[in-house]
Amino acid sequence: MFELNKSSKIYLYACPIDCRKSIDGLAYVVLSVLEREPKSGDVFIFYNRGKDKLKALFWDGNGFVLYYKRMDKRRFVLSKLLSGEVTLTHEECYLLFSGYDFTIQRDANAAIFSRYF
């Protein structure tokens, strides 16, 4: 797994993208759709429609780094309740790229919250 600065924020773009996009295409999505600065040092994670590919884009100080993972036989577990832009903790990022289901607790919290509002 790639090393992250502990002060970096991690964003998951919770809409599938065309994973043929490379650094320039993903940086454009960060700038135009997410309205964030791609060179901020923050990490931006994207996934494909089949949920078997993840890409993480971040600026390491002197250039962009693109981290790409494709699952062999499984799919990444992404919650149906996630939408738009989601902030992840460093632990959730690790779990996501490892293929674990970290969304169960998030779904439970969202369902409880939605009952009251």
Secondary structure, 3 states (H helix, E strand, C coil): CCCCCCCCCEEEECCCCCCCCCHHHHHHHHHHCCCCCHHHCCEEEEECCCCCEEEEEEECCCCEEEEEEECCCCCCCCCCCCCCEEEECHHHHHHHHHCCCCHHHHHHHHHHHHHHC
